[in-house]
Amino acid sequence: MNWYRVMAGCFLAAMTLPRAAHAVSSAELYTAKSYSYGRFEARVRFAAGDGVVSSFFLWKEGSEQAGAFWNELDFEKVGAECRLETNPLYGNPAVVHAQRHTLALDLCGAFHTYAYEWTPEAIAWLVDGMEIRRETGATAQAFADNAGAKGLSVHINLWPGDASFGGNFSPSILPVHEYVDWVQYSSYENGAFKLAWREDFMGSALATDWLTGNWASPKNLSTNVAENVNLLGGYAVLSLTTDDARGPAGATPGGAGGTDAGTAGSSNAGGGAAGSGGNAATEAGAPTTPGGSASSAGASSAGSAGSAPSGGASASAGAGNSSAAAGSGGSLAGPGASPPGGGAGTNTANQPSGSSGGCNLSRRPAHQGWLGGLALVALAGILRRRERARSRGL
């Protein structure tokens, strides 16, 4: 991590952090490496709840730096009705190109496979193998010219929005969880997609090539923490909690399923996984994931039926995910975690705890004026923590 980035993030934090400490802790999981043209897929069950933003997105490292050309691709769940938005965010300055999609799918009560197919000529968004959006021309060219060589990293995050994006969030609904069954990447070679790696999250801790965020979320209403990214029963679980109840308590990653068709046979397909339900069976001789677990392809067992999300109106488009920065590794399951398919755990407190937030590297800070001397002292502490992380190679 370079010092320009740290100082830029803390400068934004000095302008945007509210005087009250954050009462909510959020989560972001991302790959340490970036990847160029290919198919990026994840089987995800988004988090329910009004005002809860739950996402799977791709991002070009360094996009947040002054004068940089921003490149980002989004799948974002917003609103109480669990609506889906897609977005290619690009430009200098960055411009949002969001679309809202009406799908006859339960995005928060069941798992679905979300995929990007990125080639020099086009970008396509697919859900369960069905293409829901395609961008060519100037949009595809903007990514080819500015991200083609650098590549995009894979991000999954969960954070509280507000009336301008996400809905009407209330901490009283916490904890809520986003579940990730698997993530895989297929490179684009000679006009076809070729499976390069797959992560099934089968271990007890994250592989070294997966990192967790430690910065403020886009609306500056929470701080990402490693304690809210956990591995449970073959799933990565991202949690949105109060500061004093961090961890996966109440998470039931195997308790809701639903089937999905995967992306085999999708546009420009050159061979992807077909999968439905749980983890796919391991394919003999297949390449390994960044963390070393065996990659796989093909169908898998179906999950159980999921519950419907709550009703309500969603908010307008316009905001998105936080900028990436190096973070620490994920943590093991915390106290109170339920096994897959088990009963809900308990959350003993939903009160603000007073934990302070870190540097805000989010792409759309809410301008709230300058802070006083106390904020500067807090920023000094943040810089010291960042330097320690940097010295450890994070």
Salt bridges, closest charged atoms under 4 A:
GLU28 OE2 - HIS155 ND1 2.80
GLU61 OE2 - ARG5 NH1 2.11
GLU64 OE2 - ARG5 NE 2.94
GLU72 OE2 - ARG363 NH1 2.16
ASP74 OD2 - ARG363 NH2 3.52
GLU81 OE1 - ARG83 NH2 2.46
GLU85 OE2 - ARG100 NH2 2.56
GLU117 OE2 - ARG39 NE 3.11
ASP128 OD2 - HIS112 ND1 2.75
GLU131 OE2 - ARG134 NE 2.97
GLU135 OE2 - ARG133 NH2 3.04
ASP162 OD1 - LYS219 NZ 3.68
ASP181 OD2 - ARG43 NH1 2.52
ASP200 OD1 - ARG198 NE 3.15
ASP209 OD2 - LYS33 NZ 3.72
GLU227 OE2 - ARG246 NH1 3.53
ASP260 OD2 - ARG43 NE 2.74
GLU387 OE1 - ARG390 NH1 3.16
